[in-house]
Amino acid sequence: DLLPEVIDFVSKRGSLLGFSPNQAIAAGKLSAKENLSTADAIVYSYAEASKPLLTADSDFKGKKFVKLLKKELQPKT
């Protein structure tokens, strides 16, 4: 079973966050407001000044609380 390995890998490199019904509603509203896919809106809904979203996904270009990486700077796994 790879699940423990995957959880260990992610938890050492990022954050595992809960997802409540209220968070789902907020993400849905954010999706429409920010013109993001549902999946991107879920991720973006957790971004804040003290915990910015670090990504190379150009869908987030110009969004508040996002630090956009250049593609060539993406870490290799």
Disulfide bonds with the S-S distance in Angstrom:
none
